[in-house]
């Protein structure tokens, strides 16, 4: 399994951006069976940064309604990765700067 199979995408929300600015943490959606060591190795392989700490958690699906129809959001697993001081992962394209 390659590193790109473990890390699916970064999760970009207001809360995750605040954590990035304050505590130098980045949130990723990861593969369902991934553990902390696999996530840490994938971060090292893709971004060439050794993370200080990795927390992994399961996100349960939420019930959503659209009129009279009821459905659920998809369940996922996410990882909160704390980066060392001075290290940064650019999530956005910085071509316009």
N, C-alpha and C positions, 0 to 999 in steps of 0.2 A: 504494500500500500504506500503510495507516495504522499508527500506532505500536502499536495493540493487536494488529495482526497479527504484528508483529515479536516482541514480548514475550508469551510464552504464560502463564507462571506463575512465582512465586518458588519456589525449591527450599529446603525447610525440613528440614534434617538437623542432627545434633549438630555436625558439622564446619562447616557454613555458619553456624550460630548463634555458634559460637566465633569464626569470622572476623569476623562482624558486631560482636561485642563488643570484640575485640582490635584489629582493623585497619580498622574501619568499611567492610567489604566486604559486598556483598549478591550472592547467586547467583540467576540467573534461567534458566529454560529458554526458549530463543529458537527462532525459525523456522530450518529447516535451512540455508537459503542466506544467512542474515543475516551481515553483517560488522560490524566494530567501529564504524564510523561510523554505520551504521543503528541499532545498539543505543544508542549515545550520544545520537543525535537522538531516539530513542523515549523514553529516560529523561528527557531534557529536556522533551519534550512532555507526558508523562504526569504526572511528579512535580515539574516546574519546578526541577530541580536539574541543574547541569552536572557530569557525573562527571569526576574527575581522570584515571582510567585505566580501560580496558576490556580484559579478556582473554577471548577466545572459544576454546572447544575442543569437539571432537567426543567423545562418549561412545559407545564401542562396545557392542553388545548382549552380555549375559552369558548363558551357558547355565544354565538352571534345570531342576531335575527335580521332578516330583511323582509319587512312586512309580516306576512303570516308564515314564512318559511324560516325554519330553524336549522342552523348548521354549526359547525365547530371550526375554529382555526386549527392549523396543523401544530402538532406537538414538535418541539425541537430541543436540542441540547446546546447550551451556550457556555462559553469559556470567558472568564475575566482574567486578562493577562496584565500583570504589573511589570512595567519596564524599568530598567535601572535609570537613575538620574542622568540627564543629559542625552539619553537615547530617545528617539522618536520614530514613529511609523507614519508616513504621510498617507492619509486615506483619500485625499482629494488631489486632483490634478492641479499642479502649481504652475502651469504654462503661462497664465495671464499676468503673473507678477513681474 
